[in-house]
Amino acid sequence: VFFVILCGTIALGSWSWITMWNTNVHQGYQPVQPIKYSHKLHAGVMKMECQYCHTGAFKSKNASIPSLNVCMNCHKSVKTESPEIHKIYDALGYDPNTAKYDSTKAKPMQWVRVHNLPDLAYFNHSQHVKVGNVKCQTCHGPVETMQEVYQYSPLTMKWCIQCHKRTEVNYKGNAYYDNMIQVHERLKKGEKVTAALLGGIECAKCHY
């Protein structure tokens, strides 16, 4: 009886631990989007750069969801007969026959968010993409092969820490680290180093 109770306790404890550990971990999450946009076609076959659409990844905290007007750069004349492209036209109030927009018919596209970090976690795309030279695929997986995007990585604290531990910092020719080196040199000389010198008056430090 003791052995059965012991085994049951271990099994129940293990199950509870795994369940709690994976709470709110949405790896593999793949929601249905209002438009069947193929990353495999655009990023894979056509080799479009990620930042052509996600312009914010290089210069801001958020990668940003592209405006439908970015789609229109091509789709005013490409695949105009496609029902999926006509969803873009409808959302923008665009008439392909007259090539004119009617703002009274425009309505926002209800994209479904795939990657969602908790509010307590601060993540800045530009720090990773521009300063760290991290490839999009490092976190988002082989997007160029995905017909529909899904959450490739677990995005857990453990996963981020492991990446930070194994990623070597390449500071050569990097203006961000040049500034940090200058700060360290000033510290060695006993000079005053203020929070402002470390970026403490940048807007995003508080207003993110």
C-alpha positions in Angstrom: 0.0 0.0 0.0 2.9 2.4 0.9 4.6 1.7 -2.4 1.3 2.4 -4.4 0.8 5.6 -2.5 4.4 6.6 -3.1 4.2 5.9 -6.8 0.9 7.8 -7.0 2.3 10.8 -5.2 5.4 10.9 -7.5 3.2 10.6 -10.6 0.7 13.2 -9.5 3.5 15.6 -8.4 5.3 15.1 -11.8 2.1 15.8 -13.7 1.3 18.9 -11.6 4.9 20.2 -12.1 4.8 19.7 -15.9 1.3 21.2 -16.2 2.2 24.3 -14.2 5.6 24.7 -16.0 3.8 24.8 -19.3 1.0 27.2 -18.3 0.7 30.0 -20.8 3.4 28.5 -23.0 1.8 28.6 -26.5 4.5 27.0 -28.6 3.0 25.8 -31.9 0.0 28.2 -31.6 -1.3 28.8 -35.1 -4.5 30.9 -35.3 -6.6 31.4 -38.4 -6.0 34.8 -39.9 -8.6 36.9 -41.8 -6.4 36.8 -44.9 -4.6 33.7 -46.0 -1.2 35.3 -46.3 1.6 32.9 -47.2 5.0 33.7 -45.7 6.3 30.7 -47.7 5.4 32.5 -51.0 6.5 36.0 -50.0 9.6 35.4 -47.8 10.5 32.1 -49.3 9.8 31.9 -53.0 10.0 35.6 -53.7 12.7 36.2 -51.1 11.2 39.4 -49.7 13.1 40.8 -46.7 11.2 40.5 -43.4 11.7 44.2 -42.7 10.0 45.3 -46.0 6.8 44.6 -44.2 7.8 44.6 -40.5 9.6 47.9 -40.6 9.6 48.5 -36.9 11.9 45.5 -36.1 15.0 47.5 -37.1 14.2 50.8 -35.3 11.7 50.3 -32.5 10.5 48.1 -29.7 7.8 46.4 -31.8 8.2 44.7 -35.2 4.8 46.2 -36.1 2.0 44.7 -38.2 2.3 46.0 -41.7 -0.3 48.4 -43.0 -2.4 47.1 -45.8 -1.1 50.0 -47.9 2.2 48.0 -48.0 0.4 45.2 -49.6 -1.0 47.6 -52.1 2.5 48.5 -53.3 2.3 45.2 -55.3 -1.3 44.1 -55.3 -2.7 47.1 -57.1 -1.6 45.2 -60.2 -0.6 41.7 -58.9 -3.2 38.9 -58.5 -6.1 41.4 -58.6 -8.5 38.6 -59.3 -7.7 36.7 -56.0 -10.5 36.6 -53.4 -7.9 37.0 -50.7 -6.6 40.2 -52.3 -10.1 41.5 -52.6 -10.3 41.3 -48.8 -7.5 43.9 -48.7 -9.4 46.0 -51.2 -12.6 45.8 -49.1 -10.7 46.7 -45.9 -9.2 49.8 -47.6 -12.4 50.8 -49.4 -10.5 50.4 -52.7 -12.3 49.9 -56.0 -10.0 48.0 -58.5 -12.1 49.1 -61.4 -11.7 52.8 -60.8 -8.4 52.6 -58.8 -9.9 54.9 -56.2 -10.3 54.7 -52.4 -13.5 55.4 -50.5 -12.6 56.1 -46.9 -16.3 55.7 -45.8 -16.1 52.0 -46.7 -12.7 51.3 -45.1 -12.5 49.1 -42.0 -9.6 47.7 -40.0 -8.3 44.2 -40.6 -8.8 42.0 -37.5 -5.4 40.2 -37.4 -5.0 37.6 -34.7 -1.9 38.0 -32.6 0.4 35.1 -32.6 3.3 36.0 -30.3 2.3 37.5 -27.0 4.7 38.3 -24.1 3.4 39.1 -20.7 3.3 42.7 -19.7 6.1 42.2 -17.1 8.6 41.2 -19.8 10.3 44.0 -21.7 11.5 43.0 -25.2 12.9 45.4 -27.8 13.2 44.2 -31.4 15.7 46.9 -32.4 18.2 45.9 -29.7 18.2 42.3 -31.0 18.0 43.0 -34.7 20.1 46.1 -35.1 22.5 45.9 -32.1 22.7 42.2 -31.6 22.4 41.3 -35.3 20.0 38.5 -34.4 18.3 36.9 -37.4 14.5 36.8 -37.4 14.6 33.0 -37.7 16.4 32.7 -34.4 13.2 33.4 -32.6 10.5 33.0 -35.2 11.8 29.9 -36.8 11.9 29.2 -40.6 9.2 31.7 -41.4 10.2 31.4 -45.1 8.8 27.9 -45.1 5.6 28.6 -43.3 2.4 28.7 -45.2 0.7 30.1 -42.1 2.8 31.5 -39.3 2.8 29.8 -35.9 4.7 30.3 -32.7 8.0 28.5 -33.2 9.7 29.2 -29.9 8.4 28.8 -26.4 9.3 32.4 -25.5 9.8 31.4 -21.9 12.2 33.1 -19.5 14.4 30.0 -19.5 14.6 30.0 -23.3 15.6 33.7 -23.4 18.2 33.2 -20.6 19.8 30.2 -22.4 20.1 32.2 -25.6 21.7 35.1 -23.7 24.2 32.7 -22.1 25.4 31.1 -25.4 25.2 34.2 -27.7 28.6 35.8 -28.1 28.6 39.6 -28.2 30.2 41.0 -31.3 31.2 44.5 -30.3 33.6 45.3 -33.1 32.3 48.2 -35.3 29.1 48.4 -33.3 28.3 52.0 -32.2 26.3 50.8 -29.2 29.2 48.9 -27.7 31.6 51.6 -28.7 29.7 53.9 -26.3 29.8 51.3 -23.6 33.5 50.9 -23.9 34.0 54.7 -23.6 31.9 54.6 -20.4 34.1 51.9 -18.9 37.2 53.9 -19.8 35.8 56.9 -18.0 35.0 54.7 -14.9 38.6 53.5 -14.9 39.8 57.1 -14.8 37.5 57.9 -11.9 35.3 60.2 -13.9 31.7 60.9 -13.2 29.3 58.7 -15.2 25.6 59.7 -15.1 22.5 57.7 -16.0 22.1 59.9 -19.0 25.3 58.7 -20.5 23.9 55.2 -20.3 20.8 56.1 -22.2 18.8 57.0 -19.1 16.9 59.8 -20.8 15.8 57.8 -23.8 12.0 57.9 -24.1 11.6 54.1 -24.3 13.4 53.6 -21.0 10.2 54.6 -19.2 7.5 54.9 -21.9 7.3 51.5 -23.3 
